[in-house]
Amino acid sequence: MRRNIKSLILVILILALGVASLAGCSNQSSDQASNQTSQTSNQEPAEVEDSFEKIKEKGQVIMGLDDTFAPMGFRDENNEIVGFDVDLAKEVFKRNNLELILQPIDWTMKEAELNSGNIDMIWNGYTITAERMEKVAFSKPYLKNRQIIITLADSDINSKADLEGKKVAAQAGSTAVDAMYTEPDIVAAFDGGEPILFDTNNEAFMDLEAGRSDAVVADEILARYYIKQRGPEKYKILDEDFGEEEYGIGFRKQDKKLLEMVDNTLDEMRKDGTFDSIYNKWFAD
Amino acid sequence: MAEYIIRITPALLAGLDTTLSVFFLTLVLSIPLGILVALGRLSNIRPLVEILKFYIWVMRGTPLLLQIVVIFFGLPIIGITFDRFPAAILAFVLNYAAYFGEIFRGGIDSIDKGQYDAAKVLGFTPAKTYQRIILPQMIKIVLPSVANEVITLVKDTSLVYVVGLGELLRAGKIASNRDASLVPLIMAGVFYLALTGILTVVFQKLEKRYAYYQ
């Protein structure tokens, strides 16, 4: 027993030493790197520094997106990343003479990617919520969205009240789920007392079509895209919804200058009609 | 249908490219490292044995997905920053070396102690004993377990999606979401099956080659 404890302490010491020396090495190299890129060699931590100067110097800005997220940002058949948000971003940074780099990320890691500096912004149908506002700085909202209720065309569900005793599906972790829970009485009346959660909206729609779920709650923008893909005649959209919400672009909290620049350029694009023409390209019926 | 399959194949092949890179790099790096881990585990150097036991415990005791996340998102906090691909490879190599290490240790352990004595009598140095007598027999013993692990690796490569790398399954998911269709996912499955099919044949051939006692 005694020997075990001794060897355990030894192991911990050696490990700590190894990590410390590794950290020392890489600190040195990152210091060198930052000396090369910018003349200021102060040790200020990245958290409080506005990275706008660095971005301008590099001439590049990195946008993080989930490349499975049609129609906001996704890959077309030529494996190119396209979408409404992608077109908007391309125009915004073209006007500011910055090269836009599209970096696919895992959606659940988006805030970690942003705050560790791997990406400069999250721009991908990113709904503005109070929880997210604590972690990131949002641009002005650029698109309105509703949480709509979709059923099969021949369904007898016509209102939120009709959802009582029915199976309701949604995408896990999406704002559709949050929106439903703003009306807990309705959720409690669902079959099972809670929504059925799927990894993607696509799977929720497949479940609806298979007849296992009776209704899907989803972002209107995304839902209309799926309905168009799967055949509009098969579905019915209820008049009632689970409330409105807005999409924004997420930045690091300290990156105020970048945020301002993007907001101003989007305003310009709204005035000169570019915004509408991009909107119509993706969402016109 | 056939036309659709042809249309989405290039995107899936691009994903397959990443999958294969992760697979081969992991294999090529983790097997030698695994042999070193096994030899270290069997050595008489007490601290080394304890460190390796701890390493194996951590690597086998936590999900690989978590290890990738820690290496890519966690290490930058203490100043160690890796790019996406190297971070994924590092996590895979460390994880698989632990499993291979334990497989190889079992293989080496199962060889009769009398053979070491015999080698000594015949004038073999310890290094030569390992190289000429122990390792060749170990390979024969561990081959089925290694085959198992290698096939698991093919499917584990899909975990690199968490650092934003576009591998085969993700390519399938993208096309599936875009076209509201299951076909791309089934095609990804067929690609995985083809890969594991090839590996199964290769390992069968290897096992036959090493079956010199039968």
Interface residues (C-beta under 8 A of the other chain):
Chain A: S7 L8 L10 V11 I14 L15 V19 L22 A23 S26 N27 S30 G64 D67 T68 F69 A70 F74 R75 D76 E77 N78 N79 Q103 P104 I105 D106 M109 A112 E113 S116 G117 T200 N201 N202 F205 M206 Y226 Q229 R230
Chain B: R7 I8 P10 A11 A14 R46 P47 E50 I51 F54 V69 F73 P76 I77 I78 G79 I80 T81 Y161 V162 V163 G164 G166 R170 A171 K173 I174 A175 S176 N177 R178 D179 A180 L182
